Amino acid sequence: MLNPGNSAVRAFYSNLLLELGRLPEALSQAITAQQLDPLSVLANDNLAAVFYYSGEYDRCIVQCRKTLEFDPLSRQAFRHLGLAYAQKQLFTEAITYLKKSNELPHASDEVLSELGYVYAVSGKKEDARKILKQLIQPPDGNVSHYRLAIVYMGLGERDRTLEALAVAVNERSPGVVHLKVSPIFAGLRSDARFQEFLREMGLEAKPI
């Protein structure tokens, strides 16, 4: 690394390691990035993300709350709080924080799809289907099949999830790079079709 003291470089490298499934290394780099620049929004958001994808949900929650102390309008902090609480099956909290994230400026269908997922797994399937309809018919006409797959997964519609992921991988939809580590899709990891998606994206390659 040419500039080991650069927090942003460490954070970006951490994210790459995360996508490759090299979680202990990703976490080490993320912690270093945050220590190099404790008030960096990038470094703090990245650390929360790595905690989340590593299954360290309590540490993710603590990190998000630290971020909100100096950035009370952090969309990503609220998002990762919601996702972490969802994995702990604390759905009321999960919905509350994902809604907060979705209500902040520059919200995207990323958080909306994750809210749909939580609605579905918490039993609010009609609310989930309302969000699914919004994602299928977005105002700009650009459908993200990866986002559709997230909601289908929550609804337990396995075949539709895999069909949407196939399109998402083919169209290089934002988010597919996290397929290998996303807790949302953990139930598909033994499926041969899912493993093929990872091979197509090079996520089964040897470590760099």
Beta strands, then each sheet from edge to edge (+ up, - down):
end
